[in-house]
Amino acid sequence: NGEFVFDDRNLPMFLRKAATLPLRKWINVRPLLMSTYYFNFHSAGLDTFGYHAVNVIMHAANAVLLFFAVKRILEWASIEKARAMPVAIFSAAVFLLHPVQTEAVSYIASRSETLSILFFLAAFNVFLYRSRVSITFRTSLGVLLLYGCAMTSKEHTAMLPAVLLLTDYYFNPPFSLSGIRRNWRLYIPIAAAGVAGLFFFRSYINSGSNLGFGMKDLSWSQYLFTEFRAFFVYMRLLVLPYGQTVDYNFPVSHNLLERGAVFYGIALLGLIAAAFYFRKRYPIASFGFFVTLVLFAPTSSFVPIRDPLAERRLYLPFIGIALMVAEVAVRVSWRNRQAVYAALAAVCLIFAVLTFQRNQVWVGMESLWRDAVSKNPENARALMGLGDAYSLRGDCVDAIPYFERAIKIEAADYRQTANLASAYDCANQLPAALETYRKAIALRPTADAWTRIGLIQMKTNQYDQAIQSLDTASRIDSTYLPPFNYRGILYLHLQRFDAAASQFQQVLAVDPVNELALRGIDRARKHNPQF
């Protein structure tokens, strides 16, 4: 029953009149994903238990599918069945229980991860368990349909064809291109689908303010240099999962030398060279390493994303990591099987305990941001987040110090300044609120900020100034309705009933069920029934 957090509140169930909207109004570029939210909402409303339960069930299903995939790869690598079975179970259990998976599963908006990987792994298993060495058109169709489902759940699964190509190269037969040539029935249509997908999402990765090549303050090369470093943080988290946080505040490497990015890049190239050189001696680990790199590519290569490092981005590459785990487990001495089983079980138990503890942090915004601040007290965004959490529950006095600390650490933007002003207002520190809102509009004049200035002026009986501020808000955005309602309320107070009714009527022309406007126009009509 953890709270909705972050982008959860941007999901369709928080749209106005969500209960009456048809399914087609919920669907965007990820139709299957949005359909699951639609059915969640219509079965339990905004009770979060059902949303979390679906995520956990999908995660468990993914672990089962990963077990079958690893088991098949071990068979193709000629690992004896008596060893392959427990190793495949262990690899899937690490995927299931590792604490780094918490964000992808406990964050309701990250269902895009669990759902898309469900279809991704299903397609991979159809490919692995085909009845013939050369794939048939029927099997190709099954893979393509599941691939389409994965892509319409989240776009990062576009890398499935690369994983299939690697699989054919490594195991069909080993280290040969003949398997790829034999499976032309799959690769020709899947290549066509890939080209169509790239064309469809081209505008998406070119125009976003938080993602894509349209970002003005983060170039593709800067992001690439930063991801050289991020890759090794991800690897450390897998081996030693300590210091987990919802916001790493990971600094950018603006050139190859900044923060030693060049050395991390050289180290990564060294790992790539070693994985290729030892591919025949350690085929499962080599294959898993290249699968990991391929599956990191959509989010952790050169397509810029506002946050360079986030734990949920490990969910898809964990497929390759599970294969590397399998290689390690296969290579240990199995002379004393009971001791091996005990060691593997101990690893799973440790991960399970750490995951349970990490999940407690995800119960709500306050615990998430408090944890992030404890990990990095100089993280301005975490401080702002904790202030927001306090403000949302009405503890505005407690929120103010966190907002003020964040602004001292990092030059404030409009949103941060407006949040501080709102906290001052909520705490009834009206002069400070008014001064801070004026700082906000100096950064970016918005209808909302001018409206809030007008409200403060109404509270302090500065009626003429309030009307001027509300008029300014309407000039900035004539479609923004709050200034009309508040002008109407002020006119009611000044007993200008015709003017008040006119303001409320303009609101109702756009939003006929606006409760504030309906109540306001009723009051105005009591004083002037002819209106």
MOLINMO-V715362 format. One record per residue. N is the residue number from 1. PHI is phi as a letter, one per 40 degrees, with the letter a starting at -180 (999 if undefined). BURIAL is # if it has 9 or more other C-alpha atoms within 8 Angstrom, else .. Layout:
BEGIN
n=N phi=PHI burial=BURIAL
n=N phi=PHI burial=BURIAL
END
This chain:
BEGIN
n=1 phi=999 burial=.
n=2 phi=d burial=.
n=3 phi=c burial=.
n=4 phi=c burial=#
n=5 phi=b burial=#
n=6 phi=f burial=.
n=7 phi=c burial=.
n=8 phi=d burial=#
n=9 phi=c burial=#
n=10 phi=c burial=.
n=11 phi=c burial=#
n=12 phi=c burial=#
n=13 phi=c burial=#
n=14 phi=c burial=.
n=15 phi=c burial=.
n=16 phi=c burial=.
n=17 phi=g burial=.
n=18 phi=d burial=#
n=19 phi=c burial=.
n=20 phi=b burial=.
n=21 phi=c burial=.
n=22 phi=c burial=.
n=23 phi=d burial=.
n=24 phi=c burial=.
n=25 phi=c burial=.
n=26 phi=c burial=#
n=27 phi=c burial=#
n=28 phi=b burial=.
n=29 phi=c burial=.
n=30 phi=b burial=#
n=31 phi=c burial=#
n=32 phi=c burial=#
n=33 phi=c burial=#
n=34 phi=c burial=#
n=35 phi=c burial=#
n=36 phi=c burial=.
n=37 phi=c burial=#
n=38 phi=d burial=#
n=39 phi=c burial=.
n=40 phi=d burial=#
n=41 phi=c burial=#
n=42 phi=c burial=.
n=43 phi=c burial=.
n=44 phi=a burial=.
n=45 phi=g burial=.
n=46 phi=b burial=.
n=47 phi=c burial=.
n=48 phi=c burial=#
n=49 phi=d burial=.
n=50 phi=c burial=#
n=51 phi=c burial=#
n=52 phi=c burial=#
n=53 phi=c burial=.
n=54 phi=c burial=.
n=55 phi=c burial=#
n=56 phi=c burial=#
n=57 phi=c burial=.
n=58 phi=c burial=#
n=59 phi=c burial=#
n=60 phi=c burial=#
n=61 phi=c burial=#
n=62 phi=c burial=#
n=63 phi=c burial=#
n=64 phi=c burial=#
n=65 phi=c burial=#
n=66 phi=c burial=#
n=67 phi=d burial=#
n=68 phi=c burial=#
n=69 phi=c burial=#
n=70 phi=c burial=#
n=71 phi=d burial=#
n=72 phi=c burial=#
n=73 phi=c burial=#
n=74 phi=c burial=#
n=75 phi=c burial=#
n=76 phi=c burial=.
n=77 phi=c burial=#
n=78 phi=g burial=.
n=79 phi=c burial=#
n=80 phi=d burial=.
n=81 phi=c burial=.
n=82 phi=c burial=.
n=83 phi=c burial=#
n=84 phi=c burial=#
n=85 phi=c burial=#
n=86 phi=c burial=.
n=87 phi=c burial=#
n=88 phi=c burial=#
n=89 phi=c burial=#
n=90 phi=c burial=#
n=91 phi=c burial=#
n=92 phi=c burial=#
n=93 phi=c burial=#
n=94 phi=c burial=#
n=95 phi=d burial=#
n=96 phi=c burial=#
n=97 phi=b burial=#
n=98 phi=c burial=#
n=99 phi=c burial=#
n=100 phi=c burial=#
n=101 phi=c burial=#
n=102 phi=d burial=#
n=103 phi=c burial=#
n=104 phi=c burial=#
n=105 phi=c burial=#
n=106 phi=c burial=#
n=107 phi=c burial=#
n=108 phi=d burial=#
n=109 phi=c burial=.
n=110 phi=c burial=#
n=111 phi=d burial=#
n=112 phi=d burial=#
n=113 phi=c burial=#
n=114 phi=c burial=#
n=115 phi=c burial=#
n=116 phi=c burial=#
n=117 phi=c burial=#
n=118 phi=d burial=#
n=119 phi=c burial=#
n=120 phi=d burial=#
n=121 phi=c burial=#
n=122 phi=c burial=#
n=123 phi=c burial=#
n=124 phi=c burial=#
n=125 phi=c burial=#
n=126 phi=c burial=#
n=127 phi=c burial=#
n=128 phi=c burial=.
n=129 phi=b burial=.
n=130 phi=c burial=#
n=131 phi=c burial=.
n=132 phi=b burial=.
n=133 phi=c burial=.
n=134 phi=c burial=.
n=135 phi=c burial=#
n=136 phi=c burial=.
n=137 phi=c burial=.
n=138 phi=c burial=.
n=139 phi=c burial=#
n=140 phi=d burial=#
n=141 phi=c burial=#
n=142 phi=c burial=#
n=143 phi=c burial=#
n=144 phi=c burial=#
n=145 phi=c burial=.
n=146 phi=c burial=#
n=147 phi=c burial=#
n=148 phi=c burial=.
n=149 phi=c burial=#
n=150 phi=c burial=#
n=151 phi=c burial=#
n=152 phi=c burial=#
n=153 phi=b burial=#
n=154 phi=a burial=#
n=155 phi=c burial=.
n=156 phi=c burial=#
n=157 phi=c burial=#
n=158 phi=d burial=.
n=159 phi=c burial=#
n=160 phi=d burial=#
n=161 phi=d burial=#
n=162 phi=c burial=.
n=163 phi=c burial=#
n=164 phi=c burial=#
n=165 phi=c burial=#
n=166 phi=c burial=#
n=167 phi=c burial=#
n=168 phi=c burial=#
n=169 phi=c burial=#
n=170 phi=c burial=#
n=171 phi=b burial=#
n=172 phi=b burial=#
n=173 phi=c burial=#
n=174 phi=d burial=.
n=175 phi=f burial=.
n=176 phi=a burial=#
n=177 phi=c burial=.
n=178 phi=c burial=#
n=179 phi=c burial=#
n=180 phi=c burial=#
n=181 phi=c burial=.
n=182 phi=c burial=#
n=183 phi=c burial=#
n=184 phi=c burial=.
n=185 phi=c burial=#
n=186 phi=c burial=#
n=187 phi=c burial=#
n=188 phi=c burial=.
n=189 phi=c burial=.
n=190 phi=c burial=#
n=191 phi=c burial=#
n=192 phi=c burial=.
n=193 phi=c burial=.
n=194 phi=c burial=#
n=195 phi=c burial=.
n=196 phi=c burial=.
n=197 phi=c burial=.
n=198 phi=c burial=.
n=199 phi=c burial=.
n=200 phi=c burial=.
n=201 phi=c burial=.
n=202 phi=c burial=.
n=203 phi=c burial=.
n=204 phi=c burial=#
n=205 phi=c burial=#
n=206 phi=b burial=#
n=207 phi=b burial=#
n=208 phi=c burial=#
n=209 phi=c burial=.
n=210 phi=b burial=.
n=211 phi=a burial=#
n=212 phi=h burial=#
n=213 phi=c burial=#
n=214 phi=c burial=#
n=215 phi=c burial=#
n=216 phi=c burial=.
n=217 phi=b burial=.
n=218 phi=a burial=#
n=219 phi=c burial=#
n=220 phi=c burial=#
n=221 phi=c burial=#
n=222 phi=c burial=#
n=223 phi=c burial=#
n=224 phi=c burial=#
n=225 phi=c burial=#
n=226 phi=c burial=#
n=227 phi=c burial=#
n=228 phi=d burial=#
n=229 phi=c burial=#
n=230 phi=c burial=#
n=231 phi=d burial=#
n=232 phi=c burial=#
n=233 phi=c burial=.
n=234 phi=d burial=#
n=235 phi=c burial=.
n=236 phi=c burial=#
n=237 phi=c burial=#
n=238 phi=c burial=#
n=239 phi=c burial=.
n=240 phi=b burial=.
n=241 phi=c burial=#
n=242 phi=b burial=.
n=243 phi=g burial=.
n=244 phi=c burial=.
n=245 phi=a burial=#
n=246 phi=c burial=#
n=247 phi=a burial=.
n=248 phi=c burial=.
n=249 phi=f burial=.
n=250 phi=c burial=.
n=251 phi=c burial=.
n=252 phi=c burial=.
n=253 phi=c burial=#
n=254 phi=c burial=#
n=255 phi=a burial=#
n=256 phi=c burial=#
n=257 phi=c burial=.
n=258 phi=c burial=.
n=259 phi=g burial=.
n=260 phi=g burial=.
n=261 phi=d burial=#
n=262 phi=c burial=#
n=263 phi=c burial=.
n=264 phi=c burial=#
n=265 phi=c burial=#
n=266 phi=c burial=.
n=267 phi=c burial=.
n=268 phi=c burial=#
n=269 phi=c burial=.
n=270 phi=c burial=.
n=271 phi=c burial=.
n=272 phi=c burial=#
n=273 phi=c burial=.
n=274 phi=c burial=.
n=275 phi=c burial=#
n=276 phi=c burial=.
n=277 phi=c burial=.
n=278 phi=c burial=#
n=279 phi=c burial=#
n=280 phi=c burial=.
n=281 phi=c burial=.
n=282 phi=b burial=#
n=283 phi=c burial=#
n=284 phi=c burial=#
n=285 phi=c burial=#
n=286 phi=c burial=#
n=287 phi=c burial=#
n=288 phi=c burial=#
n=289 phi=c burial=#
n=290 phi=c burial=#
n=291 phi=c burial=#
n=292 phi=d burial=#
n=293 phi=c burial=#
n=294 phi=c burial=#
n=295 phi=c burial=#
n=296 phi=c burial=#
n=297 phi=d burial=#
n=298 phi=c burial=#
n=299 phi=b burial=#
n=300 phi=b burial=#
n=301 phi=b burial=#
n=302 phi=b burial=#
n=303 phi=c burial=#
n=304 phi=c burial=#
n=305 phi=b burial=#
n=306 phi=d burial=.
n=307 phi=c burial=.
n=308 phi=c burial=#
n=309 phi=a burial=#
n=310 phi=a burial=#
n=311 phi=c burial=#
n=312 phi=c burial=#
n=313 phi=c burial=#
n=314 phi=c burial=#
n=315 phi=c burial=#
n=316 phi=c burial=#
n=317 phi=c burial=#
n=318 phi=c burial=#
n=319 phi=d burial=#
n=320 phi=c burial=#
n=321 phi=c burial=#
n=322 phi=c burial=#
n=323 phi=c burial=#
n=324 phi=c burial=#
n=325 phi=c burial=#
n=326 phi=c burial=#
n=327 phi=c burial=#
n=328 phi=c burial=#
n=329 phi=c burial=.
n=330 phi=c burial=#
n=331 phi=c burial=.
n=332 phi=c burial=.
n=333 phi=c burial=.
n=334 phi=b burial=.
n=335 phi=c burial=.
n=336 phi=b burial=.
n=337 phi=c burial=.
n=338 phi=c burial=.
n=339 phi=c burial=.
n=340 phi=c burial=#
n=341 phi=c burial=.
n=342 phi=c burial=.
n=343 phi=c burial=.
n=344 phi=c burial=#
n=345 phi=c burial=.
n=346 phi=c burial=.
n=347 phi=c burial=.
n=348 phi=c burial=#
n=349 phi=c burial=.
n=350 phi=c burial=.
n=351 phi=c burial=#
n=352 phi=c burial=#
n=353 phi=c burial=.
n=354 phi=c burial=#
n=355 phi=c burial=#
n=356 phi=c burial=#
n=357 phi=c burial=.
n=358 phi=c burial=#
n=359 phi=c burial=#
n=360 phi=c burial=.
n=361 phi=c burial=#
n=362 phi=c burial=#
n=363 phi=c burial=#
n=364 phi=a burial=#
n=365 phi=c burial=#
n=366 phi=c burial=#
n=367 phi=c burial=#
n=368 phi=c burial=#
n=369 phi=c burial=#
n=370 phi=c burial=#
n=371 phi=c burial=#
n=372 phi=c burial=#
n=373 phi=c burial=#
n=374 phi=c burial=.
n=375 phi=c burial=.
n=376 phi=a burial=.
n=377 phi=c burial=.
n=378 phi=c burial=.
n=379 phi=c burial=#
n=380 phi=c burial=#
n=381 phi=c burial=#
n=382 phi=c burial=#
n=383 phi=c burial=#
n=384 phi=c burial=#
n=385 phi=c burial=#
n=386 phi=c burial=#
n=387 phi=c burial=#
n=388 phi=d burial=#
n=389 phi=c burial=#
n=390 phi=c burial=#
n=391 phi=c burial=#
n=392 phi=c burial=.
n=393 phi=c burial=.
n=394 phi=g burial=.
n=395 phi=c burial=#
n=396 phi=c burial=#
n=397 phi=c burial=#
n=398 phi=c burial=#
n=399 phi=c burial=#
n=400 phi=d burial=#
n=401 phi=d burial=#
n=402 phi=c burial=#
n=403 phi=c burial=#
n=404 phi=c burial=#
n=405 phi=c burial=#
n=406 phi=c burial=#
n=407 phi=c burial=#
n=408 phi=c burial=.
n=409 phi=c burial=.
n=410 phi=b burial=.
n=411 phi=d burial=.
n=412 phi=c burial=#
n=413 phi=c burial=.
n=414 phi=c burial=#
n=415 phi=c burial=.
n=416 phi=c burial=#
n=417 phi=c burial=#
n=418 phi=c burial=#
n=419 phi=c burial=#
n=420 phi=c burial=#
n=421 phi=c burial=#
n=422 phi=c burial=#
n=423 phi=c burial=#
n=424 phi=d burial=#
n=425 phi=c burial=#
n=426 phi=c burial=#
n=427 phi=c burial=.
n=428 phi=g burial=.
n=429 phi=c burial=#
n=430 phi=c burial=#
n=431 phi=c burial=.
n=432 phi=c burial=#
n=433 phi=c burial=#
n=434 phi=c burial=#
n=435 phi=c burial=#
n=436 phi=c burial=#
n=437 phi=c burial=#
n=438 phi=c burial=#
n=439 phi=c burial=#
n=440 phi=c burial=#
n=441 phi=c burial=#
n=442 phi=c burial=.
n=443 phi=c burial=.
n=444 phi=a burial=.
n=445 phi=c burial=#
n=446 phi=b burial=#
n=447 phi=c burial=#
n=448 phi=c burial=.
n=449 phi=c burial=#
n=450 phi=c burial=#
n=451 phi=c burial=#
n=452 phi=c burial=#
n=453 phi=c burial=#
n=454 phi=c burial=#
n=455 phi=c burial=#
n=456 phi=c burial=#
n=457 phi=c burial=#
n=458 phi=c burial=#
n=459 phi=c burial=.
n=460 phi=b burial=.
n=461 phi=g burial=.
n=462 phi=c burial=#
n=463 phi=c burial=#
n=464 phi=c burial=.
n=465 phi=c burial=#
n=466 phi=c burial=#
n=467 phi=c burial=#
n=468 phi=c burial=#
n=469 phi=c burial=#
n=470 phi=c burial=#
n=471 phi=c burial=#
n=472 phi=c burial=#
n=473 phi=d burial=#
n=474 phi=c burial=#
n=475 phi=c burial=.
n=476 phi=c burial=.
n=477 phi=a burial=.
n=478 phi=c burial=.
n=479 phi=c burial=.
n=480 phi=c burial=.
n=481 phi=c burial=.
n=482 phi=d burial=.
n=483 phi=d burial=#
n=484 phi=c burial=#
n=485 phi=c burial=#
n=486 phi=c burial=#
n=487 phi=c burial=#
n=488 phi=c burial=#
n=489 phi=c burial=#
n=490 phi=c burial=#
n=491 phi=c burial=#
n=492 phi=c burial=#
n=493 phi=c burial=.
n=494 phi=c burial=.
n=495 phi=g burial=.
n=496 phi=c burial=#
n=497 phi=c burial=#
n=498 phi=c burial=#
n=499 phi=c burial=#
n=500 phi=c burial=#
n=501 phi=d burial=#
n=502 phi=c burial=#
n=503 phi=c burial=#
n=504 phi=c burial=#
n=505 phi=c burial=#
n=506 phi=c burial=#
n=507 phi=c burial=#
n=508 phi=c burial=#
n=509 phi=c burial=.
n=510 phi=c burial=.
n=511 phi=b burial=.
n=512 phi=c burial=.
n=513 phi=b burial=.
n=514 phi=c burial=#
n=515 phi=c burial=.
n=516 phi=c burial=.
n=517 phi=c burial=#
n=518 phi=c burial=#
n=519 phi=c burial=.
n=520 phi=c burial=#
n=521 phi=c burial=#
n=522 phi=c burial=.
n=523 phi=c burial=.
n=524 phi=c burial=#
n=525 phi=c burial=#
n=526 phi=c burial=.
n=527 phi=c burial=.
n=528 phi=a burial=#
n=529 phi=d burial=.
n=530 phi=c burial=.
n=531 phi=c burial=.
END
